[in-house]
């Protein structure tokens, strides 16, 4: 039995055209098909027109949603559909009766093919063939040359985030980038099988004014793809991108290739992603003067993190690689990758939680860990709650955010004890850590505890957030 093809029709205020579009789909020579019409909050009588058509065509199913845009309508319809293959068709266009059969045959016979499209022509306010350049993945990084009406596998759609619902225009371009990031080939059928209606003020024409927003979205969502084919980001002067990126130099130490991939687990000034057993920190783009300094004279935060981690003998997650991007010598971007820690908690989890399991043992372990750092000449200049990790029972403690590490041949006692100043926790907790620290250092526990408590971070006191 042949595979089911789901034809997806987003519908918004197209009452004058939708019946014509549905007629062209139903005339297809391929079966079985299902047609999922998703009314996107139309304010005209589009919904009633589609429902009347569906009443006499059981293959057509009509659903509605509040207005959320074509991408949301397509995603919603695909989630409701059941076909192995997906073909979106806009509600004001028409397809040739042979299109579904020919496209499905290619996908069925050639598993290496990711997307099948066709030649197209215009009708309405413009006529003639829609001339598109030959497809290449490099050119796709700069511009879209595949219409929304192209067939692909549901299994591939499931591997993407679907159509980008927040993109202001050219959302089909982002979809094709998502699919071709998976690899595979493209086939354009040699015959004209799509008839594209051009209307005055149509979305395709309006989208041209949103080029900058679309370029920003491409760079944000598909940085690895455009870097692979353009040598760097897509520029607003898109045809100049490869030339402009020729001034961009990448340095990488260590083997790693998933700099942009994975789940975002923290995002503020810097961005943290977790991917395949690794954590990647993408540092914020530095100011011009800082970028000039890092690029020409100093070490970037990513490089410092990597090199310091190598010197820390297992006191931090295992380093994997770092990566730097310079443009005309100025540092623009940098990343640091390390293995994901087995420690699932941070010191902040202890603050304000006196009943935290094994809290006393963990506090003592952190005190001893701090002593180990100092005994090895390691002074962490940002030794704060979010940068100290530990496991369930405190048998493993690690420190992260390494770019402000200082390696010292000698540390005074005051320097060492002031290292606790950012740990904004209650007095008894500090006393427990100080006692364990002093015992490891061979010092008087009472003296260390009093000094640590007295020299808590001024910022916490000033802001009234101290737990002491």
Secondary structure, DSSP 8 states (H G I E B T S, - for coil): ----EEEEEEESS-TTTHHHHHHHHHT-S--SEEEEEEEES-SSSHHHHHHHHHHT-TTEEEEEE-S--HHHHHHHHHHH---SEEEE--TT-EE-TTHHHHHHHHHHH-TTEEEEEEEEEEEESS-EEE------HHHHTT---S-S--EEEHHHHTTS--S-TT-SS-HHHHHHHHHHTT--EEEEEEEEEEEEEE-TT-HHHHGGGGHHHHHHHHHHH-HHHHHHHHSS---SSGGGHHHHHTTEEEEEESS---TT-SEEEEESSSEEEEETTEEEEEE----HHHHHHHHHTS--HHHHHHHHHHTSTTSS--EEEEEEEEETTEEEEEEEEEE--S--EEGGGGTT-TT-TTHHHHHHHHHHHHHHHHHTTEEETT--GGGEEE-TTSS-EEE--GGGEEE-S---HHHHHHTTTT----HHHHHHHHHHHHHHHT--HHHHHHHHHHT--HHHHHTT----
